[in-house]
Amino acid sequence: MKVLIIDENLMLNSKISSISKSAGYDTKIVAFFKENFEKFDEIKPDILLINLESRSNDPFKIIPGAKKRGIKVIGYCGHTRTDLANKAKEVGADFVATNGMIVSQLPQIIEGL
């Protein structure tokens, strides 16, 4: 299974990537996606993990673009950002998690999709 992480936070995306690779997933990080939807066609991910608090990428435009290509989407953000979590669900995210959940339960979340 291929996992694409869109997150410019180096500490967080490195941690998530390490967990994903340890679970056996083929994992790629794109820090600055900028709505480059051709990347989806190039990478062909099964799962997209996206930081909903991104300042460099617009997750609320990227999520629908991923869903149109049949990609499962997991959004994540800080536990107090219920506004972002709700908005991600509205635009099509399959699952929304807190940052803590992503780093402690990633394989279980992916398998639950």
CNS distance restraints for C-alpha pairs under 8 A (distance, minus, plus):
assign (resid   1 and name CA) (resid  25 and name CA) 5.47 0.50 0.50
assign (resid   1 and name CA) (resid  26 and name CA) 6.11 0.50 0.50
assign (resid   1 and name CA) (resid  45 and name CA) 7.63 0.50 0.50
assign (resid   1 and name CA) (resid  46 and name CA) 6.19 0.50 0.50
assign (resid   1 and name CA) (resid  47 and name CA) 7.84 0.50 0.50
assign (resid   2 and name CA) (resid  25 and name CA) 5.95 0.50 0.50
assign (resid   2 and name CA) (resid  26 and name CA) 4.72 0.50 0.50
assign (resid   2 and name CA) (resid  27 and name CA) 5.88 0.50 0.50
assign (resid   2 and name CA) (resid  28 and name CA) 7.97 0.50 0.50
assign (resid   2 and name CA) (resid  44 and name CA) 7.34 0.50 0.50
assign (resid   2 and name CA) (resid  45 and name CA) 4.75 0.50 0.50
assign (resid   2 and name CA) (resid  46 and name CA) 5.23 0.50 0.50
assign (resid   2 and name CA) (resid  47 and name CA) 6.44 0.50 0.50
assign (resid   3 and name CA) (resid  20 and name CA) 7.73 0.50 0.50
assign (resid   3 and name CA) (resid  25 and name CA) 6.52 0.50 0.50
assign (resid   3 and name CA) (resid  26 and name CA) 6.05 0.50 0.50
assign (resid   3 and name CA) (resid  27 and name CA) 4.73 0.50 0.50
assign (resid   3 and name CA) (resid  28 and name CA) 6.41 0.50 0.50
assign (resid   3 and name CA) (resid  45 and name CA) 5.42 0.50 0.50
assign (resid   3 and name CA) (resid  46 and name CA) 6.10 0.50 0.50
assign (resid   3 and name CA) (resid  47 and name CA) 4.83 0.50 0.50
assign (resid   3 and name CA) (resid  48 and name CA) 5.89 0.50 0.50
assign (resid   3 and name CA) (resid  49 and name CA) 7.26 0.50 0.50
assign (resid   4 and name CA) (resid  27 and name CA) 5.88 0.50 0.50
assign (resid   4 and name CA) (resid  28 and name CA) 5.01 0.50 0.50
assign (resid   4 and name CA) (resid  29 and name CA) 5.90 0.50 0.50
assign (resid   4 and name CA) (resid  30 and name CA) 7.35 0.50 0.50
assign (resid   4 and name CA) (resid  43 and name CA) 7.89 0.50 0.50
assign (resid   4 and name CA) (resid  45 and name CA) 5.82 0.50 0.50
assign (resid   4 and name CA) (resid  46 and name CA) 7.96 0.50 0.50
assign (resid   4 and name CA) (resid  47 and name CA) 6.29 0.50 0.50
assign (resid   4 and name CA) (resid  48 and name CA) 4.89 0.50 0.50
assign (resid   4 and name CA) (resid  49 and name CA) 6.11 0.50 0.50
assign (resid   5 and name CA) (resid  13 and name CA) 6.97 0.50 0.50
assign (resid   5 and name CA) (resid  17 and name CA) 7.50 0.50 0.50
assign (resid   5 and name CA) (resid  27 and name CA) 7.50 0.50 0.50
assign (resid   5 and name CA) (resid  28 and name CA) 6.18 0.50 0.50
assign (resid   5 and name CA) (resid  29 and name CA) 4.71 0.50 0.50
assign (resid   5 and name CA) (resid  30 and name CA) 6.15 0.50 0.50
assign (resid   5 and name CA) (resid  31 and name CA) 7.87 0.50 0.50
assign (resid   5 and name CA) (resid  48 and name CA) 5.95 0.50 0.50
assign (resid   5 and name CA) (resid  49 and name CA) 4.71 0.50 0.50
assign (resid   5 and name CA) (resid  50 and name CA) 5.88 0.50 0.50
assign (resid   6 and name CA) (resid  13 and name CA) 7.88 0.50 0.50
assign (resid   6 and name CA) (resid  29 and name CA) 6.06 0.50 0.50
assign (resid   6 and name CA) (resid  30 and name CA) 5.04 0.50 0.50
assign (resid   6 and name CA) (resid  31 and name CA) 5.56 0.50 0.50
assign (resid   6 and name CA) (resid  32 and name CA) 7.23 0.50 0.50
assign (resid   6 and name CA) (resid  33 and name CA) 6.70 0.50 0.50
assign (resid   6 and name CA) (resid  48 and name CA) 7.47 0.50 0.50
assign (resid   6 and name CA) (resid  49 and name CA) 6.25 0.50 0.50
assign (resid   6 and name CA) (resid  50 and name CA) 4.87 0.50 0.50
assign (resid   6 and name CA) (resid  51 and name CA) 6.59 0.50 0.50
assign (resid   7 and name CA) (resid  12 and name CA) 7.83 0.50 0.50
assign (resid   7 and name CA) (resid  13 and name CA) 5.93 0.50 0.50
assign (resid   7 and name CA) (resid  29 and name CA) 7.37 0.50 0.50
assign (resid   7 and name CA) (resid  30 and name CA) 6.67 0.50 0.50
assign (resid   7 and name CA) (resid  31 and name CA) 4.87 0.50 0.50
assign (resid   7 and name CA) (resid  32 and name CA) 7.23 0.50 0.50
assign (resid   7 and name CA) (resid  50 and name CA) 6.11 0.50 0.50
assign (resid   7 and name CA) (resid  51 and name CA) 5.43 0.50 0.50
assign (resid   7 and name CA) (resid  54 and name CA) 6.70 0.50 0.50
assign (resid   7 and name CA) (resid  57 and name CA) 7.91 0.50 0.50
assign (resid   8 and name CA) (resid  13 and name CA) 7.20 0.50 0.50
assign (resid   8 and name CA) (resid  30 and name CA) 7.58 0.50 0.50
assign (resid   8 and name CA) (resid  31 and name CA) 4.11 0.50 0.50
assign (resid   8 and name CA) (resid  32 and name CA) 6.21 0.50 0.50
assign (resid   8 and name CA) (resid  54 and name CA) 7.10 0.50 0.50
assign (resid   8 and name CA) (resid  56 and name CA) 7.16 0.50 0.50
assign (resid   9 and name CA) (resid  13 and name CA) 5.93 0.50 0.50
assign (resid   9 and name CA) (resid  31 and name CA) 7.48 0.50 0.50
assign (resid  10 and name CA) (resid  14 and name CA) 5.88 0.50 0.50
assign (resid  10 and name CA) (resid  31 and name CA) 7.99 0.50 0.50
assign (resid  11 and name CA) (resid  15 and name CA) 6.31 0.50 0.50
assign (resid  12 and name CA) (resid  16 and name CA) 6.17 0.50 0.50
assign (resid  13 and name CA) (resid  17 and name CA) 5.91 0.50 0.50
assign (resid  13 and name CA) (resid  29 and name CA) 7.10 0.50 0.50
assign (resid  14 and name CA) (resid  18 and name CA) 6.10 0.50 0.50
assign (resid  15 and name CA) (resid  19 and name CA) 6.34 0.50 0.50
assign (resid  15 and name CA) (resid 103 and name CA) 7.13 0.50 0.50
assign (resid  16 and name CA) (resid  20 and name CA) 6.07 0.50 0.50
assign (resid  16 and name CA) (resid 102 and name CA) 7.20 0.50 0.50
assign (resid  16 and name CA) (resid 103 and name CA) 6.05 0.50 0.50
assign (resid  16 and name CA) (resid 106 and name CA) 7.96 0.50 0.50
assign (resid  17 and name CA) (resid  21 and name CA) 6.04 0.50 0.50
assign (resid  17 and name CA) (resid  27 and name CA) 6.36 0.50 0.50
assign (resid  17 and name CA) (resid  28 and name CA) 7.41 0.50 0.50
assign (resid  17 and name CA) (resid  29 and name CA) 7.30 0.50 0.50
assign (resid  18 and name CA) (resid  22 and name CA) 6.07 0.50 0.50
assign (resid  19 and name CA) (resid  23 and name CA) 6.28 0.50 0.50
assign (resid  19 and name CA) (resid 103 and name CA) 7.19 0.50 0.50
assign (resid  19 and name CA) (resid 106 and name CA) 7.30 0.50 0.50
assign (resid  20 and name CA) (resid  24 and name CA) 6.66 0.50 0.50
assign (resid  20 and name CA) (resid  25 and name CA) 5.60 0.50 0.50
assign (resid  20 and name CA) (resid  26 and name CA) 7.76 0.50 0.50
assign (resid  20 and name CA) (resid  27 and name CA) 6.60 0.50 0.50
assign (resid  20 and name CA) (resid 106 and name CA) 7.15 0.50 0.50
assign (resid  20 and name CA) (resid 107 and name CA) 7.10 0.50 0.50
assign (resid  21 and name CA) (resid  25 and name CA) 5.06 0.50 0.50
assign (resid  21 and name CA) (resid  26 and name CA) 6.34 0.50 0.50
assign (resid  21 and name CA) (resid  27 and name CA) 6.16 0.50 0.50
assign (resid  23 and name CA) (resid 107 and name CA) 6.38 0.50 0.50
assign (resid  32 and name CA) (resid  56 and name CA) 6.42 0.50 0.50
assign (resid  32 and name CA) (resid  57 and name CA) 6.38 0.50 0.50
assign (resid  33 and name CA) (resid  57 and name CA) 6.13 0.50 0.50
assign (resid  34 and name CA) (resid  56 and name CA) 7.23 0.50 0.50
assign (resid  34 and name CA) (resid  57 and name CA) 5.33 0.50 0.50
assign (resid  34 and name CA) (resid  58 and name CA) 7.18 0.50 0.50
assign (resid  35 and name CA) (resid  57 and name CA) 7.23 0.50 0.50
assign (resid  35 and name CA) (resid  58 and name CA) 7.30 0.50 0.50
assign (resid  35 and name CA) (resid  61 and name CA) 7.19 0.50 0.50
assign (resid  35 and name CA) (resid  62 and name CA) 5.89 0.50 0.50
assign (resid  36 and name CA) (resid  40 and name CA) 7.96 0.50 0.50
assign (resid  37 and name CA) (resid  41 and name CA) 7.20 0.50 0.50
assign (resid  37 and name CA) (resid  62 and name CA) 7.81 0.50 0.50
assign (resid  37 and name CA) (resid  65 and name CA) 6.82 0.50 0.50
assign (resid  37 and name CA) (resid  66 and name CA) 7.86 0.50 0.50
assign (resid  38 and name CA) (resid  42 and name CA) 6.23 0.50 0.50
assign (resid  39 and name CA) (resid  43 and name CA) 5.87 0.50 0.50
assign (resid  39 and name CA) (resid  44 and name CA) 7.91 0.50 0.50
assign (resid  40 and name CA) (resid  44 and name CA) 5.32 0.50 0.50
assign (resid  40 and name CA) (resid  45 and name CA) 6.64 0.50 0.50
assign (resid  40 and name CA) (resid  66 and name CA) 7.27 0.50 0.50
assign (resid  40 and name CA) (resid  69 and name CA) 7.90 0.50 0.50
assign (resid  45 and name CA) (resid  71 and name CA) 6.68 0.50 0.50
assign (resid  46 and name CA) (resid  70 and name CA) 7.88 0.50 0.50
assign (resid  46 and name CA) (resid  71 and name CA) 5.26 0.50 0.50
assign (resid  46 and name CA) (resid  72 and name CA) 6.28 0.50 0.50
assign (resid  47 and name CA) (resid  71 and name CA) 5.64 0.50 0.50
assign (resid  47 and name CA) (resid  72 and name CA) 4.80 0.50 0.50
assign (resid  47 and name CA) (resid  73 and name CA) 5.85 0.50 0.50
assign (resid  47 and name CA) (resid  74 and name CA) 7.40 0.50 0.50
assign (resid  47 and name CA) (resid 110 and name CA) 7.88 0.50 0.50
assign (resid  48 and name CA) (resid  66 and name CA) 7.60 0.50 0.50
assign (resid  48 and name CA) (resid  71 and name CA) 6.67 0.50 0.50
assign (resid  48 and name CA) (resid  72 and name CA) 6.14 0.50 0.50
assign (resid  48 and name CA) (resid  73 and name CA) 4.77 0.50 0.50
assign (resid  48 and name CA) (resid  74 and name CA) 6.05 0.50 0.50
assign (resid  49 and name CA) (resid  73 and name CA) 6.11 0.50 0.50
assign (resid  49 and name CA) (resid  74 and name CA) 4.87 0.50 0.50
assign (resid  49 and name CA) (resid  75 and name CA) 5.79 0.50 0.50
assign (resid  49 and name CA) (resid  76 and name CA) 7.48 0.50 0.50
assign (resid  50 and name CA) (resid  59 and name CA) 6.79 0.50 0.50
assign (resid  50 and name CA) (resid  73 and name CA) 7.57 0.50 0.50
assign (resid  50 and name CA) (resid  74 and name CA) 6.41 0.50 0.50
assign (resid  50 and name CA) (resid  75 and name CA) 4.89 0.50 0.50
assign (resid  50 and name CA) (resid  76 and name CA) 6.32 0.50 0.50
assign (resid  51 and name CA) (resid  59 and name CA) 7.24 0.50 0.50
assign (resid  51 and name CA) (resid  75 and name CA) 5.91 0.50 0.50
assign (resid  51 and name CA) (resid  76 and name CA) 5.17 0.50 0.50
assign (resid  51 and name CA) (resid  77 and name CA) 6.03 0.50 0.50
assign (resid  52 and name CA) (resid  59 and name CA) 5.81 0.50 0.50
assign (resid  52 and name CA) (resid  60 and name CA) 7.97 0.50 0.50
assign (resid  52 and name CA) (resid  75 and name CA) 5.92 0.50 0.50
assign (resid  52 and name CA) (resid  76 and name CA) 5.65 0.50 0.50
assign (resid  52 and name CA) (resid  77 and name CA) 5.43 0.50 0.50
assign (resid  52 and name CA) (resid  84 and name CA) 6.39 0.50 0.50
assign (resid  52 and name CA) (resid  85 and name CA) 7.59 0.50 0.50
assign (resid  52 and name CA) (resid  88 and name CA) 7.54 0.50 0.50
assign (resid  53 and name CA) (resid  76 and name CA) 7.95 0.50 0.50
assign (resid  53 and name CA) (resid  77 and name CA) 5.91 0.50 0.50
assign (resid  53 and name CA) (resid  78 and name CA) 7.93 0.50 0.50
assign (resid  53 and name CA) (resid  84 and name CA) 7.55 0.50 0.50
assign (resid  54 and name CA) (resid  58 and name CA) 6.89 0.50 0.50
assign (resid  54 and name CA) (resid  59 and name CA) 7.24 0.50 0.50
assign (resid  58 and name CA) (resid  62 and name CA) 6.22 0.50 0.50
assign (resid  59 and name CA) (resid  63 and name CA) 5.76 0.50 0.50
assign (resid  59 and name CA) (resid  88 and name CA) 7.84 0.50 0.50
assign (resid  60 and name CA) (resid  64 and name CA) 7.13 0.50 0.50
assign (resid  60 and name CA) (resid  87 and name CA) 7.61 0.50 0.50
assign (resid  60 and name CA) (resid  88 and name CA) 6.48 0.50 0.50
assign (resid  60 and name CA) (resid  91 and name CA) 6.53 0.50 0.50
assign (resid  61 and name CA) (resid  65 and name CA) 6.64 0.50 0.50
assign (resid  62 and name CA) (resid  66 and name CA) 6.23 0.50 0.50
assign (resid  63 and name CA) (resid  67 and name CA) 6.21 0.50 0.50
assign (resid  63 and name CA) (resid  73 and name CA) 6.81 0.50 0.50
assign (resid  63 and name CA) (resid  88 and name CA) 7.66 0.50 0.50
assign (resid  63 and name CA) (resid  91 and name CA) 6.74 0.50 0.50
assign (resid  63 and name CA) (resid  92 and name CA) 6.57 0.50 0.50
assign (resid  63 and name CA) (resid  93 and name CA) 6.51 0.50 0.50
assign (resid  64 and name CA) (resid  68 and name CA) 6.17 0.50 0.50
assign (resid  64 and name CA) (resid  91 and name CA) 6.16 0.50 0.50
assign (resid  64 and name CA) (resid  92 and name CA) 6.26 0.50 0.50
assign (resid  65 and name CA) (resid  69 and name CA) 6.79 0.50 0.50
assign (resid  66 and name CA) (resid  70 and name CA) 6.61 0.50 0.50
assign (resid  66 and name CA) (resid  71 and name CA) 5.30 0.50 0.50
assign (resid  66 and name CA) (resid  72 and name CA) 7.52 0.50 0.50
assign (resid  66 and name CA) (resid  73 and name CA) 7.31 0.50 0.50
assign (resid  67 and name CA) (resid  71 and name CA) 5.23 0.50 0.50
assign (resid  67 and name CA) (resid  72 and name CA) 6.65 0.50 0.50
assign (resid  67 and name CA) (resid  73 and name CA) 7.28 0.50 0.50
assign (resid  67 and name CA) (resid  92 and name CA) 6.95 0.50 0.50
assign (resid  72 and name CA) (resid  93 and name CA) 7.50 0.50 0.50
assign (resid  72 and name CA) (resid  94 and name CA) 6.22 0.50 0.50
assign (resid  72 and name CA) (resid 113 and name CA) 7.68 0.50 0.50
assign (resid  73 and name CA) (resid  92 and name CA) 7.79 0.50 0.50
assign (resid  73 and name CA) (resid  93 and name CA) 5.03 0.50 0.50
assign (resid  73 and name CA) (resid  94 and name CA) 5.28 0.50 0.50
assign (resid  73 and name CA) (resid  95 and name CA) 6.65 0.50 0.50
assign (resid  74 and name CA) (resid  93 and name CA) 5.98 0.50 0.50
assign (resid  74 and name CA) (resid  94 and name CA) 5.96 0.50 0.50
assign (resid  74 and name CA) (resid  95 and name CA) 4.84 0.50 0.50
assign (resid  74 and name CA) (resid  96 and name CA) 5.61 0.50 0.50
assign (resid  74 and name CA) (resid  97 and name CA) 7.33 0.50 0.50
assign (resid  75 and name CA) (resid  85 and name CA) 7.55 0.50 0.50
assign (resid  75 and name CA) (resid  88 and name CA) 6.89 0.50 0.50
assign (resid  75 and name CA) (resid  93 and name CA) 6.48 0.50 0.50
assign (resid  75 and name CA) (resid  95 and name CA) 6.40 0.50 0.50
assign (resid  75 and name CA) (resid  96 and name CA) 4.72 0.50 0.50
assign (resid  75 and name CA) (resid  97 and name CA) 6.31 0.50 0.50
assign (resid  76 and name CA) (resid  85 and name CA) 7.52 0.50 0.50
assign (resid  76 and name CA) (resid  96 and name CA) 5.56 0.50 0.50
assign (resid  76 and name CA) (resid  97 and name CA) 4.73 0.50 0.50
assign (resid  76 and name CA) (resid  98 and name CA) 5.25 0.50 0.50
assign (resid  76 and name CA) (resid  99 and name CA) 5.70 0.50 0.50
assign (resid  76 and name CA) (resid 102 and name CA) 7.08 0.50 0.50
assign (resid  77 and name CA) (resid  81 and name CA) 6.52 0.50 0.50
assign (resid  77 and name CA) (resid  84 and name CA) 7.48 0.50 0.50
assign (resid  77 and name CA) (resid  85 and name CA) 7.28 0.50 0.50
assign (resid  77 and name CA) (resid  97 and name CA) 6.74 0.50 0.50
assign (resid  77 and name CA) (resid  98 and name CA) 5.08 0.50 0.50
assign (resid  77 and name CA) (resid  99 and name CA) 5.35 0.50 0.50
assign (resid  78 and name CA) (resid  98 and name CA) 5.37 0.50 0.50
assign (resid  78 and name CA) (resid  99 and name CA) 5.60 0.50 0.50
assign (resid  78 and name CA) (resid 100 and name CA) 7.96 0.50 0.50
assign (resid  79 and name CA) (resid  98 and name CA) 5.15 0.50 0.50
assign (resid  79 and name CA) (resid  99 and name CA) 7.20 0.50 0.50
assign (resid  81 and name CA) (resid  85 and name CA) 6.45 0.50 0.50
assign (resid  82 and name CA) (resid  86 and name CA) 5.98 0.50 0.50
assign (resid  83 and name CA) (resid  87 and name CA) 6.21 0.50 0.50
assign (resid  84 and name CA) (resid  88 and name CA) 6.06 0.50 0.50
assign (resid  85 and name CA) (resid  89 and name CA) 6.42 0.50 0.50
assign (resid  85 and name CA) (resid  96 and name CA) 6.02 0.50 0.50
assign (resid  85 and name CA) (resid  97 and name CA) 7.83 0.50 0.50
assign (resid  86 and name CA) (resid  90 and name CA) 6.28 0.50 0.50
assign (resid  87 and name CA) (resid  91 and name CA) 6.39 0.50 0.50
assign (resid  88 and name CA) (resid  92 and name CA) 6.37 0.50 0.50
assign (resid  88 and name CA) (resid  93 and name CA) 5.44 0.50 0.50
assign (resid  88 and name CA) (resid  96 and name CA) 7.32 0.50 0.50
assign (resid  89 and name CA) (resid  93 and name CA) 4.86 0.50 0.50
assign (resid  89 and name CA) (resid  94 and name CA) 7.03 0.50 0.50
assign (resid  89 and name CA) (resid  95 and name CA) 7.39 0.50 0.50
assign (resid  89 and name CA) (resid  96 and name CA) 7.21 0.50 0.50
assign (resid  94 and name CA) (resid 113 and name CA) 7.43 0.50 0.50
assign (resid  95 and name CA) (resid 113 and name CA) 7.81 0.50 0.50
assign (resid  97 and name CA) (resid 101 and name CA) 5.84 0.50 0.50
assign (resid  97 and name CA) (resid 102 and name CA) 6.30 0.50 0.50
assign (resid  98 and name CA) (resid 102 and name CA) 6.38 0.50 0.50
assign (resid  99 and name CA) (resid 103 and name CA) 6.50 0.50 0.50
assign (resid 100 and name CA) (resid 104 and name CA) 6.11 0.50 0.50
assign (resid 101 and name CA) (resid 105 and name CA) 5.35 0.50 0.50
assign (resid 101 and name CA) (resid 106 and name CA) 7.01 0.50 0.50
assign (resid 102 and name CA) (resid 106 and name CA) 4.91 0.50 0.50
assign (resid 102 and name CA) (resid 109 and name CA) 7.87 0.50 0.50
assign (resid 105 and name CA) (resid 109 and name CA) 6.15 0.50 0.50
assign (resid 106 and name CA) (resid 110 and name CA) 6.19 0.50 0.50
assign (resid 107 and name CA) (resid 111 and name CA) 6.11 0.50 0.50
assign (resid 108 and name CA) (resid 112 and name CA) 6.04 0.50 0.50
assign (resid 109 and name CA) (resid 113 and name CA) 6.72 0.50 0.50
